Amino acid sequence: MSKDLWKPNKDRFIATLRGETPDRVPYFEMLIESRIVKHILKRDVGSTMAASRGASERDIKVPPPMDANDYLEVVDYIGQDTLLLDALWAPIKYADEKGDFHAIQTGFVKDWSDLDKLILPTWEDDIEPRKKYLEEYVKAAKTKNVAVSYLVGSFFQYCYQYLIGFEDCCLMVYEDKPLLERCFDITLDYYLKMTDIAIEAGIDVLIPGDDVAYRTGTFIKPDMFEEIWLGRMQKIVRKGREAGLPIMFHSCGNLTGIMDSIICKLDIDCLHPIEPYSMDIYDIKQKYHDHFCVAGNMDIAGPLAFGTPKETYDEAVKMIETLKVGGKYIFCSNHSITNDIPPENFDAMLQALKDVGAY
């Protein structure tokens, strides 16, 4: 692969999402953790995703993203065609007896009366600071012809992971569905606002994301899940469509049981990351090639983490050479580049893309 082909290129990424065949297979990681970033930059600047960087109790409202210029150095090293910003967790809070605000962490809403105790996101504390980060990223990315992607919309995951708690959330589907749907809507309202702001700021790709499944299927029966989830996620997708943006949908887990009834109805351009222990990316690409492109799915529990550089390289070469046929493929891991991945294996994975990723 020539030197120019390895440079990040916004047009390459967007062309692939639109079903066109670019100069080479694009590369994308939702998250690269701090140890690997340090390997790349030779300095410690933390991980690439704001939601994983954390924040102090004082600043819990706005976890700061990586500095845009540091991020541009990262994507230049790895040949990634986009920066990623996220509004992954809704900044809904509660006040203690002293009046101090706290992020909701372990499940707060158990009945309707708890909704009155929620402190919802405000423009000054929660939304305007994120708008400024968006504008900074868009401005910086334009200088390098790098896309800006925006991850947003995890209203179901936020409810089961934080606002309600997993078991109570699943039980609520049967015992008090109106309360669950009200929690969805409170959370979704924030994500819809952030989607509007991101579009206004000039993002290039919208990534609605919501982890809705585990290895064997969705957390909730597919028919019930379609009833309470699909229409809400479509509201976010529709905003991106109306703005003319390509749409990549992210969910971990096994989506096989909802592929036709829900995923294909979302009107997306790409499905990410198609985890290898729950779905077959080769089968998904063949079956749904006319519906969307695929992004995935080097297994971070396979050679990438536990093998040799050669084993990693060989697996990546096989994957790229097979999946790039016919276009509509974005190379990436099946989750993120975590700290337990040996840096030399990560470099071997990137070398495979350099060697066989050109069209």
C-alpha positions, 0 to 999 in steps of 0.5 A: 500500500502506498504512503498516500493510501495509508493516510487518513481520508474522510472521503474514503470512510464516507464513500464506503458507508455510501456503498462505493468502493474507495481506494482501500479498506477504511479502518475504524476503532471506537476506542483505543485505550491509554496503554496503546495510545501511549505506545503510539504517541510515546506520551500518556494522554489517556484513551480516545473515548471521552466516556471511558476517560472518566471525570471527577465528581466535580466535573461529572457532567462533562468527561473531557475528550482527548485533545483533538490534536492528540487524536489526529496524531493517533489516527495518522499513525493507525490510518484511521479515517475518522475521529470519534466523539460520544454522548454515550451516557446521559448526564442525569443526576440526583441531589443528596441531602446536602444538595450536592449533585451525583451521577446515577451509577447503580440503579435509581428508578424503582417506581414512578416517584423516583422520576421526580428526584431526577435532575435532568441535563441542562444547557449550561452544565451538560449540553453547551460544554459538549457543543464546544468540544464538538466544534473543536473536533470539527474544526481540527479534523477539517485541517487533515481531511479526517471525518468526525463521527458521533456516537449517541443514542444508548437510551436502553443501555443507559437505563439498564446499566445506570438509571434502573439496573439490569434485572429491574429493567428487564422485569419492568418490561412485564411489571410496569412497561409505561414506567420503563418507556417513560425512562426511555423517553427521558433519556432519549430526549437528551440524545435527540438534543445532542444529535441536533447539536452534533449535526449543527456543529458539522459532524460527518457520520452519525453512529446511533449505538445501544448494546441490546443483546448478549451472546445468544440474543436480545435481552428482551424478547424480539417482538417486545423489543421491537415494540418499545425500542425500534420507533425510538431509535428510528427518531435518532436515525431519521435526524441523521438521514434528514441531514444527509449523513451516513449512519453506522449502527453499533451494538454488541451481542447477537443480533441475528434474531432481530436482523430482519425485524429491527436492524433492517428497518433502522435504515442504516448504512453500516452495522458495527462490530458484529462480534465473532463469538455471536455472529458470522461476519462473512455470512452477514455480509453476504446476506445483507450486502444490499442493506448495509456495509459491515464493520468488524471484527478482529476478535480481541479475545483471539490472537490479537490479545493472546497470540503472536504478531504473526498469528495476528497478522495472518488472521487480519490478512484472511479477514481483509482479503475475504471481506473487502471483495465487493466493497462495503467493508470497514476493518476494525476490532470486534470491540475496541483496542484494549490495554491488554492487547500487546502493542506489537500485535496491534501493529501487526494488525495494522501492517496487514491492512497496509499490505492487503487493504488496497482495492 
